């Protein structure tokens, strides 16, 4: 584990060296069984740095939460404010859009359906009148031809 110390630029204070504490105690018996060359010792120190950074029990959420330390507080505040304003804007748009959709749908049902039914019945009435006029015209035409036949027969 690494101990962090804060360094102020204003003061010339000697910096303490970070102390590295091994994550697991080293078993001396195993070290004696496997002699390590100088080259392997440098590789081992690189691996130990990696092992210190890697924790098997650490979840993705834990890593994301740890990332917040990288972003400065002012910038974090700006990000939070923009996120909150965006979410409130989206919620407002959806609420107003839903209300507008409801108003248009109910208006169409309450006003449009009776209007369309009355227009349909008016068209049916006009069609019936046309049919009656055609039938009357056909009857008049037939009546005239019969009268002409009767008039020709009497003459």
C-alpha positions in Angstrom: 0.0 0.0 0.0 1.3 3.5 -0.8 1.1 6.4 1.6 0.5 9.7 -0.2 1.7 13.0 1.1 0.6 16.5 0.0 3.3 18.8 -1.3 2.8 22.6 -1.1 4.7 24.7 -3.5 4.9 27.7 -1.1 7.0 25.9 1.5 10.3 24.1 1.0 9.5 21.1 3.2 11.5 17.9 2.7 9.3 15.3 1.1 8.9 12.0 2.9 9.5 8.9 0.8 6.3 6.8 0.3 6.4 3.6 2.2 5.4 0.5 0.3 3.8 -2.2 2.4 3.5 -5.6 0.7 -0.1 -6.8 0.2 0.7 -10.3 1.4 3.5 -11.4 3.8 6.4 -13.0 1.9 7.1 -16.6 2.8 10.8 -17.0 3.3 10.8 -20.7 2.8 9.5 -20.3 -0.8 12.0 -17.7 -1.6 14.8 -20.0 -0.5 13.5 -22.8 -2.7 13.5 -20.8 -5.9 16.6 -18.7 -6.3 16.0 -15.5 -8.3 18.5 -13.9 -10.6 19.1 -10.1 -10.8 17.1 -9.9 -14.0 14.1 -11.7 -12.4 14.2 -9.4 -9.4 13.6 -6.3 -11.6 10.7 -8.2 -13.3 9.3 -9.1 -10.0 9.3 -5.5 -8.8 7.4 -4.5 -12.0 4.9 -7.3 -11.3 4.5 -6.2 -7.7 3.6 -2.7 -8.8 1.0 -4.2 -11.1 -0.3 -6.4 -8.2 -0.6 -3.3 -6.0 -2.8 -1.6 -8.5 -4.9 -4.6 -9.3 -7.5 -5.9 -6.7 -9.6 -8.9 -7.7 -12.4 -7.9 -5.3 -12.7 -4.4 -6.8 -15.8 -3.9 -8.9 -16.3 -1.7 -11.9 -18.4 0.7 -9.8 -15.5 1.0 -7.3 -13.1 1.9 -10.2 -15.6 4.5 -11.6 -16.0 6.1 -8.1 -12.3 6.2 -7.8 -12.0 8.2 -11.0 -13.8 11.1 -9.5 -10.6 12.0 -7.7 -9.0 12.8 -11.0 -11.5 15.5 -12.0 -11.1 18.8 -10.1 -14.1 19.9 -7.8 -15.0 22.9 -9.9 -15.2 20.9 -13.1 -17.1 18.1 -11.2 -19.6 20.8 -10.1 -20.0 22.1 -13.6 -20.6 18.5 -14.9 -23.2 17.8 -12.2 -25.0 21.1 -13.0 -25.1 20.4 -16.7 -26.3 16.8 -16.0 -29.1 18.1 -13.7 -30.2 20.8 -16.1 -30.2 18.3 -19.0 -32.3 15.7 -17.1 -34.8 18.3 -15.9 -35.1 19.7 -19.5 -35.7 16.2 -20.8 -38.3 15.4 -18.1 -40.1 18.7 -18.8 -40.1 18.1 -22.6 -41.6 14.6 -22.1 -44.2 15.8 -19.6 -45.3 18.7 -21.8 -45.2 16.5 -24.9 -47.4 13.9 -23.2 -49.9 16.6 -22.1 -50.0 18.0 -25.7 -50.5 14.6 -27.2 -53.3 13.9 -24.7 -55.0 17.2 -25.5 -54.8 16.6 -29.3 -56.0 13.1 -29.1 -59.0 13.8 -26.9 -59.9 16.9 -29.1 -59.8 14.8 -32.2 -62.0 12.2 -30.7 -64.5 14.6 -29.2 -64.7 17.0 -32.2 -63.5 15.0 -35.1 -65.5 11.8 -34.8 -69.0 13.5 -34.6 -67.9 15.8 -37.5 -66.8 13.0 -39.7 -70.0 11.1 -38.9 -72.2 14.1 -39.9 -70.2 14.6 -43.1 -70.6 10.9 -44.0 -74.4 11.0 -43.4 -74.6 14.2 -45.5 -72.8 12.5 -48.3 -75.2 9.5 -48.1 -78.2 11.8 -48.3 -76.8 13.6 -51.4 -76.2 10.2 -53.0 -79.8 9.1 -52.3 -81.1 12.4 -53.7 -79.0 11.9 -56.9 -80.4 8.3 -57.2 -84.0 9.6 -56.8 -83.4 12.3 -59.4 -82.1 9.7 -61.8 -85.0 7.4 -61.2 -87.5 10.3 -61.6 -85.7 11.3 -64.9 -85.9 7.8 -66.1 -89.6 7.6 -65.2 -90.3 10.9 -66.9 -88.4 9.7 -70.0 -90.4 6.4 -70.1 -93.6 8.3 -69.5 -92.9 10.6 -72.4 -92.2 7.7 -74.8 -95.4 6.0 -73.8 -97.4 9.2 -74.2 -95.9 9.6 -77.7 -96.8 6.0 -78.6 -100.4 6.6 -77.4 -100.6 9.9 -79.3 -99.3 8.2 -82.4 -101.7 5.4 -82.1 -104.7 7.8 -81.8 -103.7 9.9 -84.8 
